[in-house]
Amino acid sequence: MSSKLFGFKSTVSHRLPIHRLQVQHSSADRVTVHFINRDGERLTATAKEGESLLEVVFNQNLGIDGFGACEGTLACSTCHLIFEEDVFQKLDAITDEELDMLDLAYGLTDTSRLGCQVCVKKAMDGLTVQVPMEVADMRRELEVGKQSK
Amino acid sequence: MALLQRGRCCGAAATTSLRRLVLGPQGRVCESHVCSQYRASSSLPDEKKEFLQNGPDLQDFVSGDFSDKSMWAEYKGNLKRQKGERLRLPPWLKTEIPIGKNYNKLKSTLRSLNLHTVCEEARCPNIGECWGGGEYATATATIMLMGDTCTRGCRFCSVKTAKNPPPLDLNEPYNTAKAIAEWGLDYVVLTSVDRDDILDGGAEHFAKTVSHLKERNSKILVECLTPDFRGDLKAVEKVALSGLDVYAHNVETVPELQRKVRDPRANFKQSLQVLKHAKKVQPDVISKTSIMLGLGETDEQVYSTMKLLREADVDCLTLGQYMQPTKRHLKVEEYVTPDKFKHWEKVGNELGFHYTASGPLVRSSYKAGEFFLKNLVEKRKTKVI
């Protein structure tokens, strides 16, 4: 089963975590990225230049669940992230495939992108991204429900 | 958690085979003799091989007290997830190692017929139970069609995802039907991945498999666990009219959590329509669905969902515990107790479902043959009266 998995992955993408070796790089290659989780918690990670934001979350075991369900194959929108305006402008152009999946994302904004398609660059050091909610806040829904009764 | 269980399974299987060789009738002799027996095992006479194969199992030597049900009520671990926490697996979700004659027979038959089961692909914990068959000796297996790669990425499912999976094998319907018919199974469940890259979502492929199967063996009971075909009701019709006995499609969770749990291309209304339409075009078919608990739903939401399903004339319902397959997937919000599952079973029966299979390890096709036949037999008894 695992050999089938390897064969499949290597043809689909060259950027998947399984192929990456954890080699010690000099600090010059490390980029600090901050993720603001759905519950408001701030998670900080140091990424290697060229890593996608999805790989950063996965490799650093950040506590963001339900993130990257399709493993970076542009077949879902679970790695949806919201960027700051100035950073957003400097990102690589979005492809049609990414746009198709991004359109399905909940809580889409003008500065939204899919984390699996955004690669970390040195100029992004100190980057802060927001992990959006997947549904309207459950507690709010329950309260509304109680009021309507 | 699932990984730990897998590891245990592999280790135990190896130990079992070793014990079989060492503790057979030759085991009573001195060590050096035992060693030579081990080396010479390939030249054992057939009857001795048979004896060893049917001899004492690991089961006979292990006390098996981890499944002691009296301890469940005393379990004091956290069952509802707090912020930042990852819940530990409660004792009622720990399973026994799959062993037994029936299980082994099925496994080797599958390999020789080149069939793939979701039981193995998704490492279902119930594999030993279902393949072993129960009171009515109806072994159930769930065959996976259209490959092992899906075009959607749902947050609860660990099946591989890709934008363009490998194309369909056009011989699959014929070969699968032939293999299943030869196998001599009483009840088979056919399921598939989502194939949004195919025009009809794979409905024709599905339907052909069922009709070929029924042609070869009209007595076998067939259940199809289908995708939603993106709401394409013509595709649903194609499958529903192929001759199957049970049409299953899973709604997975309550309407309020659909967006969070499933791929955005799936939703409650669409899934309900699939179930309603199947009944509409084929009134004799039995419809079935499944819900996962433990994703953050409330009791009121579960109850109202069950009511909605019954109103849509869904006949069978299964309720199981969601278990996080990998770290990419949703965390378990709550481990629902076995007593609570029993409560839902009662509610389901009260609402009027033909049967409600409810338990932490229950899955959509868990002992499906068993439940179906048991139900059918009981209904026939009451009709006679």
Interface residues (C-beta under 8 A of the other chain):
Chain A: M1 L5 F8 V12 D39 E41 F58 N61 G63 D65 G66 F67 G68 A69 C70 E71 T73 L74 A75 C76 S77 T78 E97 L104 A105 Y106 E134 V135 M138 E141 L142
Chain B: K83 G84 E121 T149 C150 T151 R152 G153 C154 R155 C157 K160 T161 A162 K163 E256 L257 R259 K260 D263 P264 R265 G296 T298 Q324 K327 R328 H329 L330 K331
